[in-house]
Amino acid sequence: MEGNLFTGANHISVTVSDIDRSVKFYTEMMGMTFDNIRYNVDLEYIRKVTGYPDGILHVAFVTCPGLRLELIQYVQPKGEVLDVSPHNTCSSHICFSTTDAYRAYELCKEKGVTTKNPPTLIDSGPSTGAVAFYLLDPDKYNLEIYQPASAKKN
């Protein structure tokens, strides 16, 4: 085959339990820009793409530099909450860059967002000097906050 068949990433998708709550979190807490939302998407092509012949979804998109995030709430069929702890296969996380991990951590605490650790200095490897911590979105999906070594320090 000539050339590159895959030309880049279009979006990342996260399944959520409450579309409005998740849009609010990602726009108000994570500073993403709201793109669009569609409720009760009941279309044949969606059922074919997802593989659910009875599928009905709420779908929203939010964006920030370098990321287009699709949030999907399955109205039908209802899903179940899975253990997406970082060590489990098929779990994942999204890493958000910041200029101040310490301030981001304080903001999480002020807003009642669950964090998994305080900002931690990376002291070896290719990211030496960077600072990072994990937090959880409203559905307990893992997010990482990452301050590159080149960013200002507290």
C-alpha positions in Angstrom: 0.0 0.0 0.0 1.3 3.4 -0.9 1.6 6.2 1.7 0.3 6.3 5.2 -3.1 4.8 5.5 -3.7 6.3 9.0 -3.2 10.1 8.9 -3.6 11.1 12.6 -5.8 10.9 15.6 -9.3 12.4 15.4 -10.5 12.2 19.0 -10.4 10.2 22.2 -13.7 9.0 23.7 -14.7 8.4 27.3 -18.0 6.8 28.3 -19.7 8.7 31.1 -22.7 8.1 33.3 -24.1 11.7 33.2 -23.3 13.7 30.0 -24.2 17.1 31.5 -22.1 16.6 34.6 -19.2 15.5 32.5 -19.4 18.5 30.1 -19.5 20.8 33.1 -16.5 19.1 34.7 -14.4 19.2 31.6 -15.3 22.8 30.7 -15.4 24.4 34.1 -12.7 22.4 35.9 -10.3 21.3 33.1 -10.8 24.5 31.0 -11.9 22.8 27.8 -14.0 24.5 25.3 -17.5 23.2 24.6 -18.1 22.2 21.0 -21.5 20.5 20.8 -23.9 18.1 22.4 -26.6 15.8 21.0 -29.2 14.1 23.2 -30.9 10.7 22.4 -28.9 10.0 19.3 -31.0 7.2 17.8 -29.5 6.7 14.3 -28.9 3.6 12.3 -25.2 4.5 11.5 -24.5 4.9 15.3 -26.0 1.5 16.0 -23.8 0.0 13.2 -20.6 1.7 14.3 -21.0 0.9 18.0 -22.3 -2.6 17.4 -25.5 -2.1 19.5 -28.6 -2.7 17.5 -30.7 -0.9 20.1 -28.1 1.9 20.8 -29.3 5.3 21.9 -26.6 7.8 23.0 -26.0 11.3 24.4 -22.8 12.6 22.7 -20.8 15.7 23.4 -17.4 17.1 22.2 -15.1 19.3 24.2 -11.7 20.6 23.0 -8.4 22.1 24.2 -5.1 22.5 22.3 -4.1 19.1 21.1 -7.2 17.2 22.2 -10.7 16.6 20.9 -12.6 14.7 23.6 -15.8 12.9 22.9 -18.0 12.2 25.9 -20.6 9.4 25.4 -23.5 8.4 27.7 -25.2 5.2 26.7 -28.9 5.7 27.3 -29.5 2.3 25.8 -28.0 -0.2 26.5 -27.0 0.9 30.0 -23.4 0.1 30.9 -21.8 -0.9 34.1 -19.0 0.9 36.0 -15.7 -0.8 35.4 -12.5 -0.8 37.5 -10.3 1.5 35.4 -7.5 1.7 38.0 -4.3 2.4 36.0 -2.9 -1.0 36.5 -5.8 -2.8 34.8 -5.6 -3.8 31.2 -7.6 -1.5 28.9 -7.6 1.3 31.4 -6.2 4.6 30.2 -5.7 8.2 31.2 -5.6 11.6 29.6 -2.7 13.8 30.4 -3.3 17.6 30.6 -0.3 20.0 30.5 -0.1 22.9 32.9 2.3 25.7 33.7 1.7 25.2 37.5 1.0 21.7 38.8 0.9 23.0 42.4 -1.8 25.6 41.6 -3.7 23.0 39.6 -3.6 20.7 42.6 -4.9 23.5 45.0 -7.7 24.2 42.5 -8.7 20.5 42.6 -8.8 20.6 46.4 -10.8 23.8 46.4 -13.4 22.3 43.9 -13.6 19.0 45.8 -12.0 17.0 43.0 -10.5 13.7 44.1 -6.7 13.6 43.6 -4.7 10.4 43.9 -1.4 12.1 45.0 0.0 15.5 45.5 2.2 17.0 42.8 5.3 14.8 42.6 8.7 15.8 41.2 9.9 13.4 38.5 13.5 12.8 39.5 14.8 10.4 36.8 14.3 9.4 33.2 13.4 11.5 30.2 10.9 13.7 32.1 13.4 14.6 34.9 12.4 17.9 36.5 8.7 17.7 35.5 5.9 17.6 38.1 2.8 15.4 37.9 -0.2 14.2 39.8 -3.4 12.1 39.0 -7.0 13.1 39.6 -10.3 11.5 38.9 -13.2 12.9 36.8 -16.8 12.5 38.1 -16.9 8.9 36.8 -13.5 8.1 38.4 -11.7 8.2 35.0 -8.0 8.8 35.5 -6.6 12.2 34.5 -2.9 13.3 34.8 -1.8 16.8 35.3 1.8 17.3 34.0 4.0 20.4 34.3 7.0 20.0 32.0 10.5 20.7 33.5 10.7 23.8 31.3 7.6 25.3 32.9 7.9 27.7 35.9 8.5 26.1 39.3 7.0 27.1 42.7 
